[in-house]
Amino acid sequence: MTKSNEKVTRLVLLALFTAIMLIMSMTPLGYLNIGPLAITLNVIPLGIAAIALGPTGGLAMGAVFGLTSFLQCIGIGGVSAMGAVLFQINPVLAFIQRFVPRVLDGLLIGLLHKFMVSKCGEKISCFITGFLAAFLNTALFMGSLVLLFGQTEYMQELIDGRNVLVFICSFVGINAVFEILASTIITGSIGSVLYKSKVINKLR
């Protein structure tokens, strides 16, 4: 594949992943709101983009993911109960808390996948990337939530005097477990197929 064709293919794939992310974001497929938190399956196209397009693809899709998450704070593409409250407290910090963790997630899993392929092989690295896409999303999201809003009255009521780690684990609960399982299985399976079909090899 020539460099020109490779660039076109990468752009087409990025556009496809972006379209999938946007469609998911506008439906319960992307954000299934249960209580103050949502089960977020947008980590799946994020992980697949990081596998197929590397750190650049992960970064770009992380930005799309973060933007859709922030827009839900103001009722666009859905409504996030927690996001709406955080936006009222401080809209700038709400944007940072919703956007930055997703960008970092995409970048990090893109870098880690590239490293793991040489260490673990293509198939195993795809499943690990799927796991990390969901795990890091939860860890970075909750970490930024506590860091940026931990001292607010809203968060203090949720934390209720508990240790921060205990609060995070109990708060994310079954949501995080479902996200991690779904992302690991689906992202890993699709990534493995992309490698087997030589689609990814043509882009590297």
C-alpha positions in Angstrom: 0.0 0.0 0.0 1.4 3.4 -1.0 1.6 6.2 1.6 -1.1 8.1 -0.2 -3.5 5.1 -0.1 -2.5 4.4 3.5 -3.4 7.9 4.5 -6.8 7.7 2.7 -7.5 4.4 4.4 -6.6 5.8 7.8 -8.9 8.8 7.3 -11.7 6.6 6.1 -11.4 4.3 9.2 -11.2 7.3 11.5 -14.3 8.7 9.9 -16.0 5.3 10.3 -15.0 5.0 14.0 -16.2 8.6 14.6 -19.6 7.9 13.0 -20.0 4.8 15.1 -19.0 6.7 18.3 -21.5 9.5 17.5 -24.3 7.1 16.7 -23.6 5.2 20.0 -23.5 8.4 21.9 -27.0 9.4 20.8 -28.5 6.1 21.9 -28.3 3.9 25.0 -25.6 1.8 23.1 -23.1 4.5 24.1 -24.4 5.7 27.4 -26.9 3.7 29.4 -27.7 6.0 32.3 -28.3 4.2 35.5 -28.4 6.5 38.5 -25.7 9.3 38.6 -23.3 7.2 36.5 -23.7 5.6 33.0 -22.6 2.3 31.6 -20.3 3.6 28.9 -19.8 1.3 25.9 -18.0 4.0 23.9 -14.8 2.5 25.2 -15.3 -0.2 22.6 -14.9 1.9 19.4 -12.2 3.8 21.3 -10.2 0.6 21.9 -10.7 -0.6 18.3 -9.5 2.7 16.9 -6.4 2.5 19.2 -5.7 -1.0 17.9 -6.2 -0.2 14.2 -4.8 3.4 14.1 -2.4 3.5 17.0 -1.9 6.4 19.5 -3.1 9.0 16.9 -6.4 7.2 16.4 -6.8 6.6 20.1 -6.2 10.3 20.8 -8.7 11.4 18.1 -11.4 9.1 19.2 -10.8 10.0 22.8 -11.5 13.6 21.9 -14.8 12.6 20.2 -15.7 10.5 23.2 -14.8 13.3 25.6 -16.8 15.8 23.7 -19.9 13.7 23.5 -19.6 13.1 27.3 -19.4 16.8 28.0 -22.3 17.6 25.7 -24.5 15.4 27.8 -23.9 17.8 30.7 -26.0 20.3 28.8 -28.5 17.8 27.4 -27.1 17.3 23.9 -27.2 13.7 22.8 -28.7 12.6 26.1 -28.6 13.8 29.7 -26.1 13.0 32.4 -27.5 13.7 35.8 -24.1 14.0 37.4 -22.8 16.0 34.5 -25.6 18.5 34.8 -24.8 19.1 38.4 -21.1 19.4 37.8 -21.7 21.8 34.9 -23.8 24.0 37.3 -21.0 24.0 39.9 -18.2 24.9 37.4 -18.6 24.4 33.6 -14.9 24.8 32.9 -13.9 22.1 35.3 -16.9 19.9 34.1 -15.4 20.1 30.6 -11.9 19.2 31.8 -13.3 16.3 33.9 -15.3 14.9 31.0 -12.9 15.5 28.1 -9.3 15.1 29.4 -9.6 11.6 30.9 -11.1 10.2 27.6 -8.3 11.8 25.5 -5.7 10.4 27.9 -7.4 7.0 27.8 -7.2 6.8 23.9 -3.6 8.0 23.8 -2.4 5.6 26.5 -4.1 2.5 25.2 -2.8 3.3 21.7 0.7 3.5 23.1 0.3 0.5 25.3 -1.1 -1.6 22.4 1.8 -0.8 20.2 4.2 -1.9 22.9 2.2 -5.1 23.9 2.0 -6.4 20.3 5.8 -7.1 20.4 5.6 -8.6 23.9 2.3 -10.6 23.9 1.4 -11.1 20.3 -1.5 -9.6 18.3 -4.5 -11.5 19.7 -3.6 -11.3 23.4 -2.7 -7.6 23.1 -6.1 -6.9 21.5 -7.9 -8.3 24.6 -5.6 -6.5 27.0 -6.3 -3.3 25.1 -10.0 -3.9 25.4 -9.6 -4.4 29.1 -7.4 -1.3 29.6 -9.8 0.9 27.5 -12.6 0.4 30.0 -10.4 0.2 33.1 -8.4 3.3 32.4 -11.6 5.2 31.4 -13.1 4.4 34.8 -9.9 5.1 36.8 -9.2 8.4 35.0 -12.8 9.6 35.1 -13.3 8.9 38.8 -9.8 10.2 39.7 -10.5 13.5 37.9 -13.9 13.7 39.5 -12.5 13.4 43.0 -9.5 15.7 42.2 -11.6 18.5 40.6 -14.9 18.2 42.6 -14.0 16.3 45.7 -14.3 19.3 48.0 -17.7 20.4 46.7 -20.8 19.8 48.8 -22.3 17.6 46.1 -19.3 15.2 46.1 -18.9 15.3 49.9 -22.5 14.1 50.2 -21.7 11.2 47.8 -18.4 10.3 49.5 -20.1 10.5 52.9 -16.9 10.3 54.9 -15.6 7.1 53.3 -12.1 6.5 52.1 -11.7 7.8 48.6 -10.8 4.3 47.1 -13.7 2.7 49.0 -16.0 5.4 47.6 -14.8 4.9 44.0 -15.1 1.1 44.1 -18.5 1.2 45.6 -19.7 4.0 43.4 -18.7 2.5 40.0 -19.9 -1.0 41.1 -21.5 -3.3 38.6 -21.3 -0.6 35.9 -17.5 -0.8 35.7 -17.5 -4.6 35.8 -20.0 -4.7 32.9 -18.0 -2.2 30.9 -14.7 -4.0 31.4 -16.1 -7.4 30.5 -17.9 -6.0 27.4 -14.9 -4.0 26.2 -12.4 -6.9 26.8 -14.5 -9.4 24.8 -15.8 -7.2 22.0 -12.7 -5.1 21.4 -10.4 -8.1 21.7 -12.5 -10.1 19.2 -12.8 -7.3 16.6 -9.2 -6.4 17.0 -8.1 -10.0 16.4 -10.3 -10.2 13.3 -8.7 -7.0 11.9 -5.2 -8.4 12.4 -6.3 -11.8 10.9 -7.7 -10.0 7.8 -4.4 -8.1 7.5 -6.2 -4.7 7.6 -4.0 -3.4 10.4 -0.8 -4.7 8.9 -1.5 -2.7 5.8 -1.7 0.5 8.0 1.7 -0.1 9.7 
